[in-house]
Amino acid sequence: MAANFSGGGGGRAMLKGLVFDMDGTLTVPVIDFAAMYRAVLGDEGLAAARAASPSGSVDILHHIDTWAPPEQQKAYEIITHFERQGLDRLQIMPGATELCEYLDSKKIRRGLITRNIKAAVDLFHQRFGMKFIPALSREFCPYKPDPAPLLHICSTWGIPPSEVMMIGDSPRDDVKVKKPLFMGRYGDMNLYDQMLLL
Ligand SMILES: [Mg+2]
């Protein structure tokens, strides 16, 4: 788990809400992203996209945004196929339930932002048994790492961004920050207490 604090002007802030990534954070990672990227772009296309990216990494959703509608639709069909395969094997991350119970005991809100589809969020909620409100899927544009969905949740809650933290497994995909504030594992009560003391 990597947590990214949105920053807040130097003062000591009270943590009032946590926003979670879904795949690889609240669920065990099951989507083979490397195979998905190869299926969409082809080996040569993937190599070219990596070479053209300053960081060497490729954001598949942004990449296909520039494609013509028929190619884009085909790409989305492939991506959705991989995501649906992932749904069949969906598992809740060990420790996630306990963390949410801990947050409830401290009256800290929890939201969710994912680049996955709404159907995946619906299935996750059904299996998890606890709701994340709001839960924004990729139907909400622009999607992360753009800060818009995170700011939208802060505004829906009526809580300033300085009192909200993003929890995810990818500093690159979850929110644009210079560096994560915390790195840790579920169940680390010491880490939870540090987060609350911000
Ligand atoms: Mg993730």
Residues whose N, C-alpha, C, O or C-beta is under 5 A from the ligand:
A	BS01	MG	D21 D23 G24 T25 D169
